[in-house]
Amino acid sequence: MARPSLQAKMRLGLWVFAALMFLEIIEYVVGLGLKRGAWLILAPLAVVAAWPIVYYFMHIRQLWRREEE
């Protein structure tokens, strides 16, 4: 299996970063706009935003891979 190039990794990292910024803007707008019941929307958004952080930046996917020799 071919390893992705550094440029491909950087591009993916930037896309993930952009997606996280988009989610944070949505959370901010929802937090400002709703006074009651905002947590019903903010909690799922926080989970959705946490997954790319854990998966791409904390490399949790490597826990289930075989070690390369």
FIKOL-155980 format. One record per atom (N, C-alpha, C): atom name; x, y, z. Coordinates in pm, whole numbers, plus 50000, padded with zeros to 5 digits. Example, Ala and Ser with C-alpha at 12.3 -4.5 7.8 and 13.67 -1.06 7.14 Angstrom:
# residues 2
<r 'N' <51319 49431 50780>>
<r 'CA' <51230 49550 50780>>
<r 'C' <51320 49670 50780>>
<r 'N' <51285 49775 50708>>
<r 'CA' <51367 49894 50714>>
<r 'C' <51290 50003 50787>>
# end
This chain:
# residues 69
<r 'N' <50085 49881 50000>>
<r 'CA' <50000 50000 50000>>
<r 'C' <50089 50124 50000>>
<r 'N' <50066 50211 49907>>
<r 'CA' <50148 50332 49895>>
<r 'C' <50115 50431 50005>>
<r 'N' <50218 50491 50059>>
<r 'CA' <50199 50591 50164>>
<r 'C' <50169 50725 50101>>
<r 'N' <50078 50802 50163>>
<r 'CA' <50047 50934 50106>>
<r 'C' <50167 51028 50119>>
<r 'N' <50177 51117 50023>>
<r 'CA' <50287 51212 50023>>
<r 'C' <50264 51317 50131>>
<r 'N' <50369 51390 50160>>
<r 'CA' <50359 51497 50260>>
<r 'C' <50258 51602 50216>>
<r 'N' <50255 51630 50086>>
<r 'CA' <50160 51729 50034>>
<r 'C' <50016 51680 50053>>
<r 'N' <49991 51552 50031>>
<r 'CA' <49857 51496 50051>>
<r 'C' <49818 51501 50198>>
<r 'N' <49913 51474 50287>>
<r 'CA' <49885 51480 50431>>
<r 'C' <49854 51624 50474>>
<r 'N' <49927 51719 50420>>
<r 'CA' <49902 51859 50454>>
<r 'C' <49765 51903 50403>>
<r 'N' <49731 51862 50282>>
<r 'CA' <49601 51897 50225>>
<r 'C' <49488 51839 50311>>
<r 'N' <49502 51714 50352>>
<r 'CA' <49401 51652 50438>>
<r 'C' <49391 51725 50571>>
<r 'N' <49505 51757 50629>>
<r 'CA' <49505 51831 50756>>
<r 'C' <49437 51966 50744>>
<r 'N' <49459 52034 50633>>
<r 'CA' <49394 52164 50612>>
<r 'C' <49244 52150 50594>>
<r 'N' <49201 52044 50524>>
<r 'CA' <49057 52019 50507>>
<r 'C' <48991 51988 50640>>
<r 'N' <49057 51908 50721>>
<r 'CA' <49003 51876 50854>>
<r 'C' <48997 52002 50939>>
<r 'N' <49101 52083 50934>>
<r 'CA' <49104 52208 51008>>
<r 'C' <48990 52300 50964>>
<r 'N' <48968 52310 50833>>
<r 'CA' <48860 52394 50780>>
<r 'C' <48723 52342 50825>>
<r 'N' <48706 52211 50824>>
<r 'CA' <48579 52153 50869>>
<r 'C' <48557 52182 51017>>
<r 'N' <48662 52173 51097>>
<r 'CA' <48650 52203 51239>>
<r 'C' <48616 52350 51262>>
<r 'N' <48675 52439 51186>>
<r 'CA' <48643 52581 51198>>
<r 'C' <48497 52606 51162>>
<r 'N' <48449 52539 51057>>
<r 'CA' <48310 52551 51017>>
<r 'C' <48217 52505 51129>>
<r 'N' <48249 52391 51190>>
<r 'CA' <48167 52341 51301>>
<r 'C' <48170 52435 51421>>
<r 'N' <48286 52494 51448>>
<r 'CA' <48296 52587 51560>>
<r 'C' <48214 52713 51536>>
<r 'N' <48212 52760 51413>>
<r 'CA' <48130 52877 51379>>
<r 'C' <47982 52844 51399>>
<r 'N' <47941 52725 51357>>
<r 'CA' <47802 52683 51378>>
<r 'C' <47771 52678 51527>>
<r 'N' <47861 52620 51607>>
<r 'CA' <47840 52613 51751>>
<r 'C' <47828 52753 51812>>
<r 'N' <47911 52844 51767>>
<r 'CA' <47908 52981 51819>>
<r 'C' <47774 53048 51787>>
<r 'N' <47730 53035 51663>>
<r 'CA' <47605 53097 51621>>
<r 'C' <47487 53036 51698>>
<r 'N' <47487 52905 51712>>
<r 'CA' <47379 52838 51786>>
<r 'C' <47383 52882 51932>>
<r 'N' <47500 52890 51990>>
<r 'CA' <47513 52932 52130>>
<r 'C' <47464 53074 52153>>
<r 'N' <47488 53161 52058>>
<r 'CA' <47440 53299 52071>>
<r 'C' <47290 53310 52046>>
<r 'N' <47243 53232 51951>>
<r 'CA' <47105 53246 51907>>
<r 'C' <47002 53180 51998>>
<r 'N' <47040 53072 52063>>
<r 'CA' <46944 53000 52146>>
<r 'C' <46974 53023 52293>>
<r 'N' <46872 53055 52366>>
<r 'CA' <46891 53074 52510>>
<r 'C' <46853 52947 52586>>
<r 'N' <46747 52881 52541>>
<r 'CA' <46703 52758 52606>>
<r 'C' <46718 52641 52509>>
<r 'N' <46764 52530 52561>>
<r 'CA' <46774 52410 52481>>
<r 'C' <46890 52408 52383>>
<r 'N' <46984 52499 52399>>
<r 'CA' <47098 52502 52307>>
<r 'C' <47183 52376 52320>>
<r 'N' <47186 52318 52438>>
<r 'CA' <47269 52199 52458>>
<r 'C' <47220 52082 52372>>
<r 'N' <47093 52081 52336>>
<r 'CA' <47041 51974 52251>>
<r 'C' <47106 51976 52112>>
<r 'N' <47149 52091 52071>>
<r 'CA' <47217 52105 51942>>
<r 'C' <47369 52106 51962>>
<r 'N' <47414 52171 52068>>
<r 'CA' <47558 52186 52090>>
<r 'C' <47627 52054 52128>>
<r 'N' <47561 51970 52204>>
<r 'CA' <47624 51843 52246>>
<r 'C' <47654 51753 52126>>
<r 'N' <47558 51728 52037>>
<r 'CA' <47593 51646 51919>>
<r 'C' <47699 51712 51830>>
<r 'N' <47694 51844 51818>>
<r 'CA' <47796 51914 51739>>
<r 'C' <47934 51897 51800>>
<r 'N' <47942 51897 51932>>
<r 'CA' <48070 51878 51999>>
<r 'C' <48126 51738 51972>>
<r 'N' <48039 51639 51972>>
<r 'CA' <48083 51502 51943>>
<r 'C' <48131 51492 51799>>
<r 'N' <48057 51551 51707>>
<r 'CA' <48096 51549 51566>>
<r 'C' <48230 51621 51547>>
<r 'N' <48251 51729 51617>>
<r 'CA' <48377 51804 51606>>
<r 'C' <48492 51731 51675>>
<r 'N' <48463 51653 51777>>
<r 'CA' <48570 51582 51849>>
<r 'C' <48624 51465 51768>>
<r 'N' <48539 51401 51688>>
<r 'CA' <48585 51284 51615>>
<r 'C' <48703 51312 51521>>
<r 'N' <48701 51415 51436>>
<r 'CA' <48818 51440 51349>>
<r 'C' <48944 51471 51429>>
<r 'N' <48928 51536 51543>>
<r 'CA' <49045 51566 51626>>
<r 'C' <49107 51436 51674>>
<r 'N' <49024 51348 51726>>
<r 'CA' <49073 51220 51776>>
<r 'C' <49128 51135 51662>>
<r 'N' <49057 51130 51551>>
<r 'CA' <49094 51041 51442>>
<r 'C' <49217 51089 51365>>
<r 'N' <49219 51215 51325>>
<r 'CA' <49327 51264 51239>>
<r 'C' <49446 51320 51317>>
<r 'N' <49421 51394 51423>>
<r 'CA' <49531 51461 51491>>
<r 'C' <49586 51380 51607>>
<r 'N' <49505 51296 51671>>
<r 'CA' <49553 51212 51780>>
<r 'C' <49588 51072 51730>>
<r 'N' <49560 51043 51603>>
<r 'CA' <49598 50918 51537>>
<r 'C' <49545 50794 51607>>
<r 'N' <49421 50798 51654>>
<r 'CA' <49364 50684 51723>>
<r 'C' <49350 50564 51631>>
<r 'N' <49341 50587 51501>>
<r 'CA' <49325 50476 51406>>
<r 'C' <49445 50382 51409>>
<r 'N' <49560 50431 51454>>
<r 'CA' <49679 50347 51459>>
<r 'C' <49672 50243 51570>>
<r 'N' <49581 50257 51664>>
<r 'CA' <49570 50159 51770>>
<r 'C' <49525 50023 51718>>
<r 'N' <49452 50021 51607>>
<r 'CA' <49399 49896 51554>>
<r 'C' <49476 49846 51432>>
<r 'N' <49585 49908 51399>>
<r 'CA' <49667 49864 51286>>
<r 'C' <49775 49769 51336>>
<r 'N' <49817 49683 51247>>
<r 'CA' <49930 49598 51279>>
<r 'C' <50057 49681 51271>>
<r 'N' <50153 49645 51353>>
<r 'CA' <50281 49716 51349>>
<r 'C' <50357 49680 51224>>
<r 'N' <50416 49781 51163>>
<r 'CA' <50497 49757 51044>>
<r 'C' <50637 49719 51087>>
<r 'N' <50695 49627 51012>>
<r 'CA' <50830 49581 51047>>
<r 'C' <50934 49653 50967>>
# end
